[in-house]
Amino acid sequence: MLKPPRIKSSYAIVDVTSGRLALQRFLKSHAGVPVIIRGVLTDPFGGDDGVSIEFNMDVQSIQVVGP
């Protein structure tokens, strides 16, 4: 069985459904909110631009871990 490769990422987009308006208001006056995202990377979203490839993720949970 093949092992998944080690990966590195510095950017992600999250499609927020529940709590989206409250998060939008919060972020207007705060620099950010730390979270832990658990999910499954499923397939490429785009092509290789020579630097990175975006991937779709089925998000299983998002946990806010700070203010």
MITINU-935535 format. One line per field, with one value per residue (C-alpha): z, x, y; residue in three letters; residue number from 1. Coordinates in nm, 2 decimals, m for minus. Last residue first. Layout:
BEGIN
pz <- c(Z ...)
px <- c(X ...)
py <- c(Y ...)
type <- c(ALA ...)
seq <- c(NUM ...)
# end
This chain:
BEGIN
pz <- c(2.00 1.98 1.89 1.67 1.55 1.19 1.11 0.83 0.54 0.21 0.05 m0.31 m0.42 m0.55 m0.73 m0.66 m0.80 m1.17 m1.23 m1.19 m1.28 m1.08 m0.82 m0.78 m0.61 m0.27 0.02 0.33 0.62 0.96 1.00 1.31 1.36 1.46 1.41 1.22 1.23 1.42 1.37 1.03 1.10 1.37 1.13 0.86 1.11 1.24 0.88 0.80 1.11 0.92 0.55 0.53 0.21 0.32 0.10 0.18 0.18 0.30 0.22 0.26 0.17 0.27 0.03 0.12 0.18 m0.09 0.00)
px <- c(m0.99 m0.83 m0.87 m1.18 m1.24 m1.34 m1.47 m1.51 m1.42 m1.42 m1.12 m1.06 m0.69 m0.50 m0.17 0.15 0.46 0.49 0.13 0.01 m0.36 m0.67 m0.90 m0.71 m0.89 m1.02 m0.82 m1.00 m1.08 m0.99 m0.94 m0.78 m0.86 m0.69 m0.90 m0.78 m0.67 m0.98 m1.22 m1.37 m1.29 m1.56 m1.83 m1.74 m1.73 m2.08 m2.21 m2.05 m2.17 m2.29 m2.19 m1.82 m1.63 m1.27 m0.99 m0.63 m0.28 0.07 0.08 0.33 0.28 0.44 0.32 0.05 0.19 0.14 0.00)
py <- c(3.43 3.09 2.72 2.74 2.38 2.30 1.96 1.70 1.92 1.75 1.90 2.01 2.06 2.35 2.28 2.48 2.65 2.55 2.65 2.29 2.26 2.33 2.18 1.85 1.57 1.45 1.60 1.47 1.68 1.82 2.19 2.34 2.71 3.03 3.35 3.64 4.01 4.12 4.40 4.31 3.94 3.92 4.06 3.81 3.53 3.62 3.63 3.29 3.11 2.80 2.79 2.87 2.76 2.75 2.88 2.76 2.90 2.81 2.44 2.16 1.79 1.46 1.20 0.95 0.60 0.34 0.00)
type <- c(PRO GLY VAL VAL GLN ILE SER GLN VAL ASP MET ASN PHE GLU ILE SER VAL GLY ASP ASP GLY GLY PHE PRO ASP THR LEU VAL GLY ARG ILE ILE VAL PRO VAL GLY ALA HIS SER LYS LEU PHE ARG GLN LEU ALA LEU ARG GLY SER THR VAL ASP VAL ILE ALA TYR SER SER LYS ILE ARG PRO PRO LYS LEU MET)
seq <- c(67 66 65 64 63 62 61 60 59 58 57 56 55 54 53 52 51 50 49 48 47 46 45 44 43 42 41 40 39 38 37 36 35 34 33 32 31 30 29 28 27 26 25 24 23 22 21 20 19 18 17 16 15 14 13 12 11 10 9 8 7 6 5 4 3 2 1)
# end
